[in-house]
């Protein structure tokens, strides 16, 4: 396999301001939905993605290519979303299940709830495969994991989702 | 569940209509603030440095370059917002190098490195170990290097492995990212790559040079496997040998990695 040897790209610090709009336009939609695999609130997802972009600005990582940049954004978004979720769980007094019950979700809502209920290590591969259409090999590169691990997590995540949705139907 | 069901469920999510505009504005505002903060800091620090240098010349008769104190790798990690990494650099497993090469207008110091899992606060879910290396760059004439003006992309910091073509094992194939931070006129590179410990039974180098991806115009691979800069390469250059622990080598993983690159020469 020939890997990219060529040009690095980087979001320059304090230079052309239009680059921020370009990065935000290009990645927001994907990152917001990805954050929602870990967060029940779209407002929290927006916070996670905004923090990710701010981190990109202040950390100024240098990227090998666009895929590398995308992988960094995906991993950072997932990490930020996990942080927000953990903080919220520490504060929450009402159990998650109780909230879910009162919401009485429809079929789409059930699926979203099921994805969020997955262990984090399963939900990211599931989402990147089912929503973004990435192959196992591509997901492995994006998440920095061996392809075999991604394959296993995807299969287990899919199976757990299937079971959860089956239980919902009963 | 099929892909259509999944996509439809996630497409029902609705986000703020002005999210993108708001976020781009926030980034632009923050970028301007950072620019101002850096200007202020540089001004203040330059004055302090001038006083320090004057005092050194008058009282201690030491050179300007010797008066510049370098941050430790741990302090660089703190500056980079990486507390776990900062801690790791203080562990006995961390390797301190502190070797300096002068090339072109620069003094290039390889400070140290550390390898381990989950040391990056942003990538806590990584299963694989990474290697983090810190290098310091300063101008020989004492001109401070600054975030705003230093051309980070002009230089490359990359591991190389003896016996392996520089095109096969390098920053790019090791999925490395580099971060640059200027502190008190010294520019620090913090490199994060897939762990290079698997190559520890070979000579492993850290190269810093003017240019992009390694190629045969920049490096030469001798018959005994050693790597050096080509005689014709005139850019800024430094090549450090990393004292890795051979006991940590994983020859099978190293061979698999090289085979996976599909690049041998």
Interface residues (C-beta under 8 A of the other chain):
Chain A: X1 X2 X3 X4 X5 X6 X7 X8 X10 X13 X14 X17 X20 X21 X24 X25 X28 X32 X33 X36 X42 X45 X46 X49 X50 X53 X54 X55 X57 X58 X59 X60 X61 X62 X63 X64 X68 X72 X75 X76 X78 X79 X82 X107 X108 X109 X111 X112 X115 X120 X121 X127 X130 X131 X133 X141 X143 X144 X145 X146 X149 X158 X161 X162 X165
Chain B: X1 X3 X5 X6 X7 X8 X9 X10 X12 X13 X14 X15 X16 X19 X20 X23 X24 X26 X27 X28 X30 X31 X32 X34 X35 X38 X80 X81 X121 X122 X123 X124 X125 X126 X127 X128 X147 X148 X152 X153 X167 X170 X171 X172 X173 X175 X176 X177 X178 X179 X180 X212 X213 X260 X261 X262 X263
